[in-house]
Amino acid sequence: MKTLRNFICILAMSVTGVSTAIEHGEQDKTSKQPNFIIILTDDQGYADVGFNGSNDIRTPNIDRIANEGTKFTNGYVSYAVCGPSRAGLLTGRYQGRFGFGRNPVIDPTDTKAGMPLEEQMISEVLKPVGYTSSIIGKWHMGLHPKFHPNKRGFDHFYGFLNGGHDYLPELLIHKDIYSLPKGGRHYATKLNHNSEIVEIDEYLTDELSHEAVKFIEREQDNPFFLYLAYNAPHGPMQATQNYLDRNKHIKNKKRQTYAAMITAVDDGVGQVLAKLKALGLDENTMVFFLSDNGGSRKHPSSNAPLRGHKSDYFEGGIHVPFAVRWPGKIPAGQIYENSVSSLDILGTFAALTNAPIAKKRPLDGVNLMPYITGKDKGLPHDVLFWRNFDQGTLATRRGDSKVIHSKKDGDHLYNLATDLSETRNLIEKSNAQFEQQKAEVKAWEQELIDPVFRGLRQFKKKAKKNK
């Protein structure tokens, strides 16, 4: 009898201890603030994921994010090339509001070519509410030391500062972007781990994926934000033999290499998801996946059925593969058809954490959670806008009505509900609708400023002239 009483006493103490631990978040990892991961690819075509119908490029791990979460059929980025698009994502604001209207010039002495210090990025918004942040991969938010990720709220940086990079370790021959010799290729620099230069011996995409897994493991007991900013499948087209072998079914050699680069990303996504599950973080981690813009016409990408490519403001330039996963918190297998934007990611994070947003710099993005969960049956956005200053292009989508007003591409009006491929210009039949939306986007343009720095195009022209 005494033995039984002792057993009951010990059991009660054990249960009490577990309850206390859970109350303090020591055992139950779902009791703390949610973790956030953004997995961003570079120049990946709309149709180059399985969840958007790819038959030749296999992406089973990326597809899990959509199949176990919510797929956005009308997911947009705020710009059609990578630098400004990423600036919009990281701030939740149209990049034209702060003059980030170009890919920054490759000049580490330029004190203007980067994210203005007055703007708050996701890392800076989340820091006051206790988050540890990491960027792994491509930065592209400025080369001058004052723009360094470690000075912009990121506690951990592993990657490269410029907008592109070679993938094979034997090609990385230059110390860094600051000591690049005249005529040296900026894609051939070594990687940075915070302020230190590191040598790698793996394919770049694999290296980034492994570092992401290490970060998750290291920060598993703290709320974290991971920005896994792949540069794949952006050129140069480089892949290792093992990834090429897994895509032998693709006979077009260029397409095969492009697919191999995406396979490497997909493997990395699988490693990230596996680590979350192994550490018990699955149900406390929100994972977004998207591309920074549409597939490039320079590479064998597919944006089908969308018209256009990277740098265009037809759908193929700005309408991207986009999905989010958060087991137990958002519906699994859901297809969400209303228009959403990469600008909404910060809005969602801020709402979930009660992170303060500067009143002088209000977000253009919204909290997606009420819409994803069905609590709000309305539209996340009545209207979305785009501007490319150098092209002289303005574009807007209101409902299913899409308008493009462009020196480069002319004037266009499309009904995306019936013509997603933008093949039937309705401007003559519905000129009043065109003029109304054109006036609306021009009024929005008055809120923007001109680009505040020289762009990559100017750099390339100058370099070509000096050869």
Secondary structure, DSSP 8 states (H G I E B T S, - for coil): -HHHHHHHHHHHHHHHHHHHHHHTTSS-TTSS--EEEEEEESS--TTSSGGGT-SSS--HHHHHHHHTSEEETTEE-S-SSHHHHHHHHHHTS-GGGGT--S-B-S-TT-SSSB--TTS--HHHHHGGGT-EEEEEEE--SBSSGGG-GGGTT-SEEEEESSS----SGGG--BS-GGG--TT--GGGB-EEETTEEE---S-HHHHHHHHHHHHHHHTTTS-EEEEEE--TTSSS----HHHHHTTTT--SHHHHHHHHHHHHHHHHHHHHHHHHHHTT-GGGEEEEEEESS---TTTT---TTS---TT-SSHHHHB--EEEE-TTTS-TTEEE-S-EETTHHHHHHHHHHT----TTS--SS---HHHHTTS--S-S-SEEEEEETTTTEEEEEETTEEEEEETTTEEEEEETTT-TT-----TTTTHHHHHHHHHHHHHHHTT-----S-BHHHHHHHHHHH-
